Amino acid sequence: MTENTNPKQSQPEVKEQVTPKPEAKQENSSDATLPTKEQFFEILMPVQDPEIHISIVDLGLIYDVIVEDDNVVAVKMTLTTPACPYGEMLIAEVKDLISRVPGVKEARIDLVWEPLWDPREMASDYAKDQLGIW
């Protein structure tokens, strides 16, 4: 039996571990890293009312998106009716989508009932057409 005399082969390979550096905080970083209000509306477009299969954005159920200085995103929204059986699901889906946006520290959903939702006033032309409102 021959002994291995090559020092590189006889020692186990050691991999260098790199510790990620903490990100530097910027003044007003929400403006620099987070999407705009309009982009958040686009992010929410895939969320559909499961009964009528129209985006909650097109329906006008998203009243506002506020990007706060501390990277908290507040979504002011309503439902088609207070007794909407899918309300909890829609709120959870909106919160999940907003929470997954890089840089968002927290997603807060504010469910409001004023103003009352009126598709004749709040829905997009596409949604009005789909709902037969003309």
Contacts in CASP RR format, 6 or more apart in sequence:
PFRMAT RR
TARGET T0000
AUTHOR 0000-0000-0000
METHOD contacts of the structure
MODEL  1
MTENTNPKQSQPEVKEQVTPKPEAKQENSSDATLPTKEQFFEILMPVQDP
EIHISIVDLGLIYDVIVEDDNVVAVKMTLTTPACPYGEMLIAEVKDLISR
VPGVKEARIDLVWEPLWDPREMASDYAKDQLGIW
4 10 0 8 1.000
26 32 0 8 1.000
26 33 0 8 1.000
28 69 0 8 1.000
29 71 0 8 1.000
30 67 0 8 1.000
30 68 0 8 1.000
30 69 0 8 1.000
30 70 0 8 1.000
30 71 0 8 1.000
33 71 0 8 1.000
33 102 0 8 1.000
33 103 0 8 1.000
34 67 0 8 1.000
34 71 0 8 1.000
34 73 0 8 1.000
34 101 0 8 1.000
34 103 0 8 1.000
34 104 0 8 1.000
35 43 0 8 1.000
35 67 0 8 1.000
35 101 0 8 1.000
36 67 0 8 1.000
37 64 0 8 1.000
37 65 0 8 1.000
37 66 0 8 1.000
37 67 0 8 1.000
40 65 0 8 1.000
40 67 0 8 1.000
40 73 0 8 1.000
40 75 0 8 1.000
40 98 0 8 1.000
40 101 0 8 1.000
41 57 0 8 1.000
41 62 0 8 1.000
41 65 0 8 1.000
43 97 0 8 1.000
43 98 0 8 1.000
43 101 0 8 1.000
44 55 0 8 1.000
44 56 0 8 1.000
44 57 0 8 1.000
44 62 0 8 1.000
44 65 0 8 1.000
44 75 0 8 1.000
44 94 0 8 1.000
44 97 0 8 1.000
44 98 0 8 1.000
45 55 0 8 1.000
45 57 0 8 1.000
45 58 0 8 1.000
46 55 0 8 1.000
46 97 0 8 1.000
47 55 0 8 1.000
47 56 0 8 1.000
47 57 0 8 1.000
47 90 0 8 1.000
47 93 0 8 1.000
47 94 0 8 1.000
47 97 0 8 1.000
48 54 0 8 1.000
48 55 0 8 1.000
48 56 0 8 1.000
49 55 0 8 1.000
49 56 0 8 1.000
49 59 0 8 1.000
49 61 0 8 1.000
49 80 0 8 1.000
49 86 0 8 1.000
49 90 0 8 1.000
50 86 0 8 1.000
50 89 0 8 1.000
51 86 0 8 1.000
52 59 0 8 1.000
52 130 0 8 1.000
52 131 0 8 1.000
54 126 0 8 1.000
54 127 0 8 1.000
54 130 0 8 1.000
54 131 0 8 1.000
55 127 0 8 1.000
56 62 0 8 1.000
56 77 0 8 1.000
56 90 0 8 1.000
56 94 0 8 1.000
57 124 0 8 1.000
58 123 0 8 1.000
58 124 0 8 1.000
58 126 0 8 1.000
58 127 0 8 1.000
59 80 0 8 1.000
59 117 0 8 1.000
59 119 0 8 1.000
59 122 0 8 1.000
59 123 0 8 1.000
59 124 0 8 1.000
59 127 0 8 1.000
60 117 0 8 1.000
60 119 0 8 1.000
60 122 0 8 1.000
60 123 0 8 1.000
60 124 0 8 1.000
60 127 0 8 1.000
61 77 0 8 1.000
61 78 0 8 1.000
61 79 0 8 1.000
61 80 0 8 1.000
61 90 0 8 1.000
61 117 0 8 1.000
61 122 0 8 1.000
62 75 0 8 1.000
62 76 0 8 1.000
62 77 0 8 1.000
62 94 0 8 1.000
63 76 0 8 1.000
63 77 0 8 1.000
63 78 0 8 1.000
63 112 0 8 1.000
64 74 0 8 1.000
64 75 0 8 1.000
64 76 0 8 1.000
65 73 0 8 1.000
65 74 0 8 1.000
65 75 0 8 1.000
65 76 0 8 1.000
66 73 0 8 1.000
66 74 0 8 1.000
66 75 0 8 1.000
66 76 0 8 1.000
67 73 0 8 1.000
68 74 0 8 1.000
70 105 0 8 1.000
71 103 0 8 1.000
71 104 0 8 1.000
71 105 0 8 1.000
71 106 0 8 1.000
72 104 0 8 1.000
72 105 0 8 1.000
72 106 0 8 1.000
72 107 0 8 1.000
72 108 0 8 1.000
73 98 0 8 1.000
73 101 0 8 1.000
73 104 0 8 1.000
73 106 0 8 1.000
73 107 0 8 1.000
73 108 0 8 1.000
74 108 0 8 1.000
74 109 0 8 1.000
74 110 0 8 1.000
75 94 0 8 1.000
75 95 0 8 1.000
75 98 0 8 1.000
75 107 0 8 1.000
75 108 0 8 1.000
75 109 0 8 1.000
75 110 0 8 1.000
76 110 0 8 1.000
76 112 0 8 1.000
77 91 0 8 1.000
77 94 0 8 1.000
77 109 0 8 1.000
77 110 0 8 1.000
77 111 0 8 1.000
77 112 0 8 1.000
78 111 0 8 1.000
78 112 0 8 1.000
78 113 0 8 1.000
78 116 0 8 1.000
78 117 0 8 1.000
79 87 0 8 1.000
79 90 0 8 1.000
79 111 0 8 1.000
79 117 0 8 1.000
80 117 0 8 1.000
82 113 0 8 1.000
84 90 0 8 1.000
91 109 0 8 1.000
91 111 0 8 1.000
94 107 0 8 1.000
94 109 0 8 1.000
95 107 0 8 1.000
95 109 0 8 1.000
96 107 0 8 1.000
98 104 0 8 1.000
98 107 0 8 1.000
99 106 0 8 1.000
99 107 0 8 1.000
119 127 0 8 1.000
119 128 0 8 1.000
119 131 0 8 1.000
119 133 0 8 1.000
120 128 0 8 1.000
120 133 0 8 1.000
123 131 0 8 1.000
123 133 0 8 1.000
128 134 0 8 1.000
END
